[in-house]
Amino acid sequence: MEIGYNGWMGHSVVLQVALGDIRVPLRGKLLKENSDSVRLRIGEGWDVDIYKAMIQAVEEDKMAMIRA
């Protein structure tokens, strides 16, 4: 999935990430885009870089809008 992520910056998203046979959803806020990766904040202050080649889909995190 080779697209620009600028429209998602600062938004809560769910990234569908694949590594071989493993497919997992990652919830967080997109912070930064590089040429080959994006930075995702997962939880409080835990930032991870995800290679774009691993990202299968990006969705709005609708659960982030629900107040507990």
Sequence and secondary structure as in RCSB ss.txt:
>XXXX:A:sequence
MEIGYNGWMGHSVVLQVALGDIRVPLRGKLLKENSDSVRLRIGEGWDVDIYKAMIQAVEEDKMAMIRA
>XXXX:A:secstr
     GGGTTSEEEEEEEETTEEEEEEEEEEEE SSEEEEEETTTEEEEEEGGGEEEEEE GGGGS  
